[in-house]
Amino acid sequence: MIERIITVTRKTELQELVERFGTVPQAKFYLEHAGHNFERLQSAHTTYMSALERVRKAIPGEIKRHSIDRTFVPRYAFDARDLVVTVGQDGLVSNTAKYLNGQPLLGVNPNPDLYDGVLLPFTPETAGAGFRAALSGTQVIKPVTMAEAKSSDGQTLLAFNDLFIGASSHISARYRIIHGERSEVQSSSGIIVSTGAGSTGWMRSVHTGAMGVAAALSGHRSAAGGPPALDWSTPSLLFAVREPFPSHTTQTSLIYGQVSKHAPLRIASRMAGYGVIFSDGMETDFISFNSGTDVTINVAAKTAHLVVPG
């Protein structure tokens, strides 16, 4: 039974600028002096705050409630009887889900004109129906497979959309990659590992770029899009090596494949420094990956539970 609704929010661009410059007039002066449109930020801020207020009013009066900024999510003690509600862009869902342990997560799109909302099936107007369904136990749950990185020195990292394994700067990443019976030493711009939920994001960009280059070199027109996206609950992951560099010491044949519990991806770092693994585009959410460290990438035991309209 749901006993509490936790609303996860994020600062608007205007709020972040005010924190930087002190006041709204100073933020406005800075933007306009730089030739940027302040009204865009003001409008987006007003729209977000209005949506957040409507979501809060839609929470049934008898239920306990609490609101936290996304920066507190990694350290927040969620209870098993919580319903977690994110109000923000799609990334707020992915960066909240990996810190939950089975609690249902309901994503609200505060500005459909601004956000695609792939992970945000509710609006401020329909959120109330989602709350009532969750409280009555009739909510529809969509399970989402997540990825997990486990390093040989005891570090772990979960990903809702994707993992990046490589260097933290614009230098080449060096490592040995092992998948099944295949193994080779590589130098590249890093490796992307995608879940089904993330297969329409960063991984799709990798597909599109690779297909475009292949089409240009072959002289044939590239097909639109890329391979079909994985279903969100598919118990497997996709991996792709970005910009592999061939040399007399590095190879480029093991650059794409599928990861499953029976076929994990193993990577051994050959970087003295700057090696990192981060998840869901958050470079501050990382584990170190330097020489002497091996990492195993696999399907996570934990599954995210998204609430969707019935």
PLY file of the C-alpha trace (Angstrom):
ply
format ascii 1.0
element vertex 310
property float x
property float y
property float z
element edge 309
property int vertex1
property int vertex2
end_header
0.00 0.00 0.00
1.19 3.51 -0.84
1.59 5.62 2.29
3.56 8.59 0.97
4.08 10.46 -2.31
7.57 11.85 -2.92
7.82 14.54 -5.59
11.26 14.90 -7.20
11.92 18.25 -8.81
14.79 19.97 -10.58
15.82 23.61 -10.69
14.85 25.52 -13.80
17.50 27.20 -15.91
16.39 30.53 -14.46
16.75 29.29 -10.88
20.26 28.03 -11.63
21.20 31.41 -13.11
19.81 33.24 -10.08
21.95 31.03 -7.84
24.94 32.05 -9.96
24.25 35.80 -10.20
22.23 36.47 -7.06
19.06 38.07 -8.39
16.69 37.82 -11.35
17.61 41.32 -12.66
21.30 40.45 -12.61
20.65 37.17 -14.43
18.52 39.03 -16.97
21.24 41.65 -17.49
23.87 38.97 -18.04
21.81 37.07 -20.61
20.61 40.09 -22.55
24.10 41.62 -22.53
25.34 38.36 -24.08
22.65 38.58 -26.76
20.41 35.81 -25.36
16.65 35.80 -24.92
15.71 36.14 -21.25
12.00 35.79 -21.95
12.54 32.18 -23.08
13.95 31.29 -19.65
11.27 33.25 -17.83
8.49 31.55 -19.81
9.94 28.06 -19.24
10.31 28.80 -15.51
6.72 30.01 -15.22
5.41 26.98 -17.09
7.38 24.58 -14.88
6.32 26.18 -11.60
2.69 26.20 -12.71
2.87 22.52 -13.66
4.52 21.64 -10.34
1.79 23.44 -8.42
-0.94 21.58 -10.32
0.76 18.23 -9.63
0.98 19.01 -5.92
-2.70 20.00 -5.80
-3.61 16.72 -7.50
-2.12 14.68 -4.63
-5.01 13.34 -2.52
-5.29 15.27 0.73
-5.18 12.23 3.01
-1.79 10.98 1.81
1.56 12.00 3.31
3.75 13.97 0.95
7.30 15.25 0.63
9.26 17.08 -2.06
13.00 16.88 -2.77
15.36 18.36 -5.34
17.05 15.85 -7.61
20.45 16.56 -6.00
19.23 14.82 -2.82
17.97 11.66 -4.57
21.21 9.61 -4.23
21.17 10.09 -0.44
17.43 10.05 0.22
15.93 7.20 2.27
12.99 6.06 0.14
10.49 3.82 1.92
9.05 0.66 0.41
5.55 2.22 0.57
6.48 5.37 -1.37
5.15 6.44 -4.75
7.85 8.54 -6.40
6.77 11.27 -8.82
9.22 13.17 -11.05
8.25 16.52 -12.56
10.79 17.47 -15.19
12.47 16.23 -18.34
12.99 12.57 -19.26
16.45 12.51 -17.69
14.96 13.13 -14.27
13.18 9.77 -14.53
16.33 7.86 -15.47
18.43 9.54 -12.79
15.85 8.81 -10.10
14.91 5.24 -11.05
18.35 3.76 -10.38
18.19 4.85 -6.72
14.86 3.15 -6.08
14.32 -0.41 -4.93
11.03 -1.48 -6.44
9.03 1.65 -5.64
6.69 2.71 -8.48
7.84 5.79 -10.39
5.41 8.14 -12.12
6.83 10.65 -14.61
5.02 13.93 -15.31
5.81 16.07 -18.34
5.59 19.71 -17.20
6.08 21.17 -20.68
5.18 18.96 -23.69
6.27 21.76 -26.03
9.80 21.51 -24.61
10.27 17.83 -23.67
9.70 14.74 -25.85
8.34 12.90 -22.84
9.23 9.32 -23.83
9.49 8.51 -20.11
6.79 10.99 -19.09
3.36 9.47 -19.83
1.47 11.81 -17.49
0.67 15.53 -17.63
-0.25 17.77 -14.69
-3.88 17.24 -15.70
-3.71 13.42 -15.74
-1.36 12.96 -12.76
-4.29 12.84 -10.33
-5.70 9.74 -12.05
-2.27 8.11 -11.74
-2.13 8.94 -8.03
-5.59 7.49 -7.39
-4.75 4.30 -9.28
-1.54 3.84 -7.28
-3.33 4.41 -3.98
-6.01 1.87 -4.87
-3.45 -0.67 -6.12
-4.80 -0.64 -9.68
-1.89 1.19 -11.31
-0.34 -0.26 -14.48
3.38 -0.92 -14.13
5.84 -1.05 -17.03
9.04 -2.91 -16.01
12.33 -1.48 -17.31
15.55 -3.47 -17.53
18.61 -1.64 -16.20
22.33 -2.11 -16.78
24.95 -2.65 -14.09
28.71 -2.16 -14.06
30.70 -4.05 -11.41
34.42 -3.36 -11.09
37.07 -5.65 -9.67
37.78 -3.15 -6.87
34.22 -3.33 -5.55
32.61 -0.34 -7.26
29.13 -0.66 -8.78
27.03 1.62 -10.96
23.49 1.25 -12.31
22.13 2.77 -15.52
18.55 3.28 -16.63
19.46 4.35 -20.19
23.14 3.77 -20.84
26.67 3.41 -19.52
29.78 5.08 -20.93
33.14 3.38 -20.45
36.17 5.41 -21.51
38.29 8.45 -20.68
37.01 11.52 -18.86
38.78 13.87 -21.29
39.17 13.96 -25.07
42.04 11.48 -25.10
41.65 7.95 -26.43
40.51 5.21 -24.09
42.71 2.09 -24.05
41.47 -1.27 -22.77
40.98 -4.95 -23.52
37.40 -5.92 -24.37
36.09 -9.49 -23.91
32.73 -10.74 -25.13
32.04 -14.46 -25.29
35.06 -16.18 -26.84
36.27 -12.99 -28.52
38.84 -10.61 -27.08
40.97 -7.74 -28.38
42.89 -4.65 -27.31
41.31 -1.41 -28.46
41.88 2.33 -28.58
38.66 4.31 -29.06
36.49 7.19 -27.93
34.85 4.82 -25.46
32.12 2.20 -25.29
28.37 2.84 -25.02
26.17 0.18 -23.39
22.44 0.76 -23.79
19.31 -0.64 -22.16
16.04 -1.01 -24.05
14.87 2.31 -22.61
18.06 3.96 -23.84
18.14 2.30 -27.26
16.28 5.26 -28.79
18.71 7.77 -27.25
22.52 7.78 -27.34
22.68 4.36 -28.99
20.43 5.55 -31.80
22.84 8.43 -32.37
25.70 5.93 -32.64
23.70 3.86 -35.15
22.77 6.91 -37.20
26.34 8.20 -37.37
27.78 4.81 -38.33
25.18 4.30 -41.04
25.76 7.78 -42.42
29.52 7.28 -42.67
29.09 3.84 -44.27
26.64 5.28 -46.79
29.00 8.14 -47.69
31.93 5.79 -48.20
29.93 3.29 -50.26
28.11 5.88 -52.31
24.73 4.41 -51.37
21.99 6.32 -49.63
21.73 5.56 -45.92
18.55 3.98 -44.60
16.60 6.22 -42.23
16.93 5.69 -38.50
18.63 2.57 -37.26
17.99 -0.96 -35.99
14.66 -1.49 -34.17
14.70 -0.32 -30.56
14.71 -2.95 -27.83
11.59 -3.30 -25.72
12.14 -1.69 -22.31
11.75 -5.02 -20.51
14.10 -6.96 -22.80
16.60 -8.78 -20.53
19.58 -7.76 -22.65
21.70 -4.73 -23.53
23.43 -3.39 -26.63
27.05 -2.21 -26.79
28.90 -0.18 -29.40
32.50 1.01 -29.58
32.84 4.65 -30.64
35.50 5.54 -33.21
37.75 2.47 -32.81
41.30 3.16 -34.02
43.21 0.43 -35.91
46.97 0.11 -35.38
49.63 -2.60 -35.07
48.71 -2.92 -31.35
44.92 -2.30 -31.42
42.10 -4.05 -33.27
38.64 -3.05 -34.49
36.61 -6.20 -35.12
34.72 -6.40 -31.80
32.75 -3.16 -31.96
29.06 -4.06 -31.60
27.01 -6.73 -29.88
24.38 -7.78 -27.38
24.95 -8.33 -23.65
22.93 -10.77 -21.57
23.30 -12.67 -18.31
24.79 -15.52 -20.30
27.06 -13.25 -22.36
28.35 -10.36 -20.20
30.79 -7.75 -21.46
34.16 -7.57 -19.71
36.60 -4.71 -20.09
40.11 -4.38 -18.58
41.45 -0.84 -18.34
44.86 0.07 -19.80
44.64 3.72 -18.79
47.04 5.04 -16.15
44.55 7.82 -15.36
41.36 9.56 -16.51
39.47 6.29 -16.96
35.79 6.53 -15.95
32.45 4.79 -16.20
29.39 7.02 -15.90
25.70 6.42 -16.36
22.78 8.20 -18.01
24.84 11.15 -19.23
25.72 12.25 -15.69
29.50 12.66 -15.68
29.43 13.41 -11.96
27.86 9.99 -11.34
30.87 7.80 -12.10
33.27 5.14 -10.94
37.00 5.18 -11.69
38.33 2.85 -14.37
42.13 2.92 -14.46
44.93 0.40 -14.97
44.52 -2.68 -12.80
40.72 -2.44 -12.85
38.43 -4.84 -14.67
34.70 -4.22 -15.08
31.85 -6.58 -15.91
28.80 -5.11 -17.64
25.56 -7.05 -17.38
21.81 -6.83 -16.95
21.09 -5.52 -13.45
19.21 -7.64 -10.94
17.18 -4.54 -10.05
14.32 -3.51 -12.35
12.70 -0.09 -12.57
8.90 0.11 -12.28
7.30 2.95 -14.25
3.64 3.80 -13.73
1.81 4.24 -17.05
-1.79 5.22 -17.80
-4.22 2.31 -17.66
0 1
1 2
2 3
3 4
4 5
5 6
6 7
7 8
8 9
9 10
10 11
11 12
12 13
13 14
14 15
15 16
16 17
17 18
18 19
19 20
20 21
21 22
22 23
23 24
24 25
25 26
26 27
27 28
28 29
29 30
30 31
31 32
32 33
33 34
34 35
35 36
36 37
37 38
38 39
39 40
40 41
41 42
42 43
43 44
44 45
45 46
46 47
47 48
48 49
49 50
50 51
51 52
52 53
53 54
54 55
55 56
56 57
57 58
58 59
59 60
60 61
61 62
62 63
63 64
64 65
65 66
66 67
67 68
68 69
69 70
70 71
71 72
72 73
73 74
74 75
75 76
76 77
77 78
78 79
79 80
80 81
81 82
82 83
83 84
84 85
85 86
86 87
87 88
88 89
89 90
90 91
91 92
92 93
93 94
94 95
95 96
96 97
97 98
98 99
99 100
100 101
101 102
102 103
103 104
104 105
105 106
106 107
107 108
108 109
109 110
110 111
111 112
112 113
113 114
114 115
115 116
116 117
117 118
118 119
119 120
120 121
121 122
122 123
123 124
124 125
125 126
126 127
127 128
128 129
129 130
130 131
131 132
132 133
133 134
134 135
135 136
136 137
137 138
138 139
139 140
140 141
141 142
142 143
143 144
144 145
145 146
146 147
147 148
148 149
149 150
150 151
151 152
152 153
153 154
154 155
155 156
156 157
157 158
158 159
159 160
160 161
161 162
162 163
163 164
164 165
165 166
166 167
167 168
168 169
169 170
170 171
171 172
172 173
173 174
174 175
175 176
176 177
177 178
178 179
179 180
180 181
181 182
182 183
183 184
184 185
185 186
186 187
187 188
188 189
189 190
190 191
191 192
192 193
193 194
194 195
195 196
196 197
197 198
198 199
199 200
200 201
201 202
202 203
203 204
204 205
205 206
206 207
207 208
208 209
209 210
210 211
211 212
212 213
213 214
214 215
215 216
216 217
217 218
218 219
219 220
220 221
221 222
222 223
223 224
224 225
225 226
226 227
227 228
228 229
229 230
230 231
231 232
232 233
233 234
234 235
235 236
236 237
237 238
238 239
239 240
240 241
241 242
242 243
243 244
244 245
245 246
246 247
247 248
248 249
249 250
250 251
251 252
252 253
253 254
254 255
255 256
256 257
257 258
258 259
259 260
260 261
261 262
262 263
263 264
264 265
265 266
266 267
267 268
268 269
269 270
270 271
271 272
272 273
273 274
274 275
275 276
276 277
277 278
278 279
279 280
280 281
281 282
282 283
283 284
284 285
285 286
286 287
287 288
288 289
289 290
290 291
291 292
292 293
293 294
294 295
295 296
296 297
297 298
298 299
299 300
300 301
301 302
302 303
303 304
304 305
305 306
306 307
307 308
308 309
